[in-house]
Amino acid sequence: MSSIGPKQSIFASLSEVAQALGHAHRLELLEHLAQGARSVEELSVRTSLTFANTSRHLQILRRARLVDTERRGKHVLYRLAGDAEVVELIKALGRVGERNLAEVNRVMTDYFRARDALEAVSRQDLISRLHDGLVTVLDVRPEDEFVLGHLPGALNIPLSELERRLGELPTDREVIAYCRGPYCVLSFEAVAALRARGYLVHRLEDGYPEWKAAGLPIEAVA
């Protein structure tokens, strides 16, 4: 009678995590939760999924210990179970996809690079520029995400309000835009729009979750 060895036991557990990641809706839910804790109702609205479908996907993520729950008053909120580890896991998945999958490369070329072919600014480079006071950091996520956490000193102008609020952006200094992560379209659209209007603007290499996961300082609105 054979027994499962320690390696096989670990692989079996890891396969549960991999299976939990194996759905586009669950990856999108993790991206939203990387911005901060959310209720099922909020996540349902943001992902355009039904409440029941959102709840089902969250339960799968919870069984794989990718998300946890916490109670705040009458509400149960979901949050990432270990921000840095989960964010890095998703980032690694993206790197493999960009290297190995033709469809990922096609979308990167046809959509993302078509809107911004310039090299993005690294986190370390942005830290140096912030220290020297050389840039304006622009957060183009919705205001409620900005409130939960953002880069130090960032100006929040959601993409939907960008054209109306252009007067808030200085024209004599560089703008660094960021949003939810490396595949978030908000910062790409913002960069394309601002560049077309003559602004000196670049993207941050990824987004708020990666900045936070790297242990860099963040701010939140009290």
Buried (B, 14 or more C-beta within 10 A) or exposed (E): EEEEEEEEEEEEEEEEBEEBBEEEBBBBBBBBBBBBBBBBEBBBEBBEBEEEEBBEBBBBBBEBBBBBBEEEEEEEBBBBBBBBEBBBBBBEEBEEBBEEEEEBBEBBEEEBEEBBEEEBBEBEBBBEBBEEEEBBBBBBBBEBBBBBBBBEEBBBBBBEBBEEEBEEBEEEEBBBBBBBBBBBBBBBBBBEBBBEEEBEBBBBBBBBBBBBBEEBEBEEEE
